[in-house]
Amino acid sequence: MRHKVNSSKLGRSSSHRKALLASLVCNLIKRRRITTTLPKAKIARQMAEKMVTLSRKGTLAARRRVIAVLGHTEPAESLFSEIVPQMSGRAGGYTRIVKLGRRTSDSSEMVVLEWVEPLAADGAPAASDG
């Protein structure tokens, strides 16, 4: 029975799974959107939201924990300097998953994991440049 088991093992060892998720979140921070399978996106979403919530504290301890989880300093710096200020008006729900359909080779459900648009001061979505 799977009582209170929140995440999937994705068919990998724990070290491989941690490295995969750290890589997905780092790429999400760098590129602002990634295309992956639905199970991977759901777990990466949880980790990305936790990193943003932790980064909102802005302390040195929070910065060190983010770097420890992600394994790289550049995405952590980008998270603190670019993404967290954009998400300052939000109480949560920093990412969205958009379904793309099934991959032809193995029929896996493909999705785009991306950051939501930052909110303006009045609560409306901020105007985009494009």
Contacts in CASP RR format, 6 or more apart in sequence:
PFRMAT RR
TARGET T0000
AUTHOR 0000-0000-0000
METHOD contacts of the structure
MODEL  1
MRHKVNSSKLGRSSSHRKALLASLVCNLIKRRRITTTLPKAKIARQMAEK
MVTLSRKGTLAARRRVIAVLGHTEPAESLFSEIVPQMSGRAGGYTRIVKL
GRRTSDSSEMVVLEWVEPLAADGAPAASDG
7 43 0 8 1.000
7 46 0 8 1.000
8 39 0 8 1.000
8 43 0 8 1.000
9 17 0 8 1.000
10 17 0 8 1.000
10 20 0 8 1.000
10 39 0 8 1.000
10 40 0 8 1.000
10 43 0 8 1.000
11 17 0 8 1.000
12 20 0 8 1.000
20 40 0 8 1.000
21 43 0 8 1.000
21 44 0 8 1.000
21 47 0 8 1.000
22 47 0 8 1.000
22 69 0 8 1.000
22 70 0 8 1.000
22 71 0 8 1.000
22 72 0 8 1.000
24 34 0 8 1.000
24 36 0 8 1.000
24 40 0 8 1.000
24 41 0 8 1.000
24 44 0 8 1.000
24 47 0 8 1.000
24 113 0 8 1.000
25 44 0 8 1.000
25 47 0 8 1.000
25 48 0 8 1.000
25 51 0 8 1.000
25 70 0 8 1.000
25 75 0 8 1.000
26 70 0 8 1.000
26 71 0 8 1.000
26 72 0 8 1.000
26 75 0 8 1.000
27 34 0 8 1.000
28 34 0 8 1.000
28 44 0 8 1.000
28 48 0 8 1.000
28 95 0 8 1.000
28 113 0 8 1.000
28 114 0 8 1.000
28 115 0 8 1.000
29 48 0 8 1.000
29 70 0 8 1.000
29 75 0 8 1.000
29 78 0 8 1.000
29 79 0 8 1.000
29 83 0 8 1.000
30 74 0 8 1.000
30 75 0 8 1.000
30 78 0 8 1.000
32 114 0 8 1.000
32 115 0 8 1.000
33 112 0 8 1.000
33 113 0 8 1.000
33 114 0 8 1.000
33 115 0 8 1.000
34 41 0 8 1.000
34 44 0 8 1.000
34 112 0 8 1.000
34 113 0 8 1.000
34 114 0 8 1.000
35 100 0 8 1.000
35 110 0 8 1.000
35 111 0 8 1.000
35 112 0 8 1.000
35 113 0 8 1.000
36 44 0 8 1.000
36 110 0 8 1.000
36 111 0 8 1.000
36 113 0 8 1.000
37 103 0 8 1.000
37 108 0 8 1.000
37 109 0 8 1.000
37 110 0 8 1.000
37 111 0 8 1.000
38 97 0 8 1.000
38 99 0 8 1.000
38 108 0 8 1.000
38 109 0 8 1.000
38 110 0 8 1.000
38 111 0 8 1.000
41 97 0 8 1.000
41 111 0 8 1.000
41 113 0 8 1.000
42 97 0 8 1.000
44 113 0 8 1.000
45 95 0 8 1.000
45 97 0 8 1.000
45 113 0 8 1.000
47 69 0 8 1.000
48 94 0 8 1.000
48 95 0 8 1.000
48 113 0 8 1.000
49 92 0 8 1.000
49 93 0 8 1.000
49 94 0 8 1.000
49 95 0 8 1.000
51 66 0 8 1.000
51 69 0 8 1.000
51 70 0 8 1.000
51 79 0 8 1.000
52 79 0 8 1.000
52 83 0 8 1.000
52 84 0 8 1.000
52 87 0 8 1.000
52 92 0 8 1.000
52 94 0 8 1.000
53 92 0 8 1.000
54 62 0 8 1.000
54 65 0 8 1.000
54 66 0 8 1.000
55 62 0 8 1.000
55 63 0 8 1.000
55 66 0 8 1.000
55 76 0 8 1.000
55 79 0 8 1.000
55 80 0 8 1.000
55 83 0 8 1.000
55 84 0 8 1.000
56 84 0 8 1.000
56 87 0 8 1.000
56 88 0 8 1.000
58 80 0 8 1.000
58 84 0 8 1.000
63 76 0 8 1.000
63 80 0 8 1.000
66 76 0 8 1.000
66 79 0 8 1.000
66 80 0 8 1.000
67 73 0 8 1.000
67 76 0 8 1.000
70 76 0 8 1.000
83 94 0 8 1.000
83 115 0 8 1.000
86 115 0 8 1.000
86 118 0 8 1.000
87 94 0 8 1.000
87 115 0 8 1.000
87 118 0 8 1.000
89 118 0 8 1.000
89 119 0 8 1.000
89 123 0 8 1.000
90 116 0 8 1.000
90 118 0 8 1.000
90 119 0 8 1.000
93 116 0 8 1.000
94 115 0 8 1.000
94 116 0 8 1.000
95 113 0 8 1.000
95 114 0 8 1.000
95 115 0 8 1.000
95 116 0 8 1.000
96 113 0 8 1.000
96 114 0 8 1.000
96 115 0 8 1.000
96 116 0 8 1.000
97 111 0 8 1.000
97 112 0 8 1.000
97 113 0 8 1.000
98 111 0 8 1.000
98 112 0 8 1.000
98 114 0 8 1.000
99 109 0 8 1.000
99 110 0 8 1.000
99 111 0 8 1.000
100 110 0 8 1.000
100 111 0 8 1.000
100 112 0 8 1.000
101 109 0 8 1.000
101 110 0 8 1.000
102 108 0 8 1.000
102 109 0 8 1.000
102 110 0 8 1.000
103 109 0 8 1.000
103 110 0 8 1.000
117 125 0 8 1.000
117 126 0 8 1.000
117 128 0 8 1.000
118 125 0 8 1.000
118 126 0 8 1.000
119 125 0 8 1.000
119 126 0 8 1.000
120 126 0 8 1.000
120 127 0 8 1.000
END
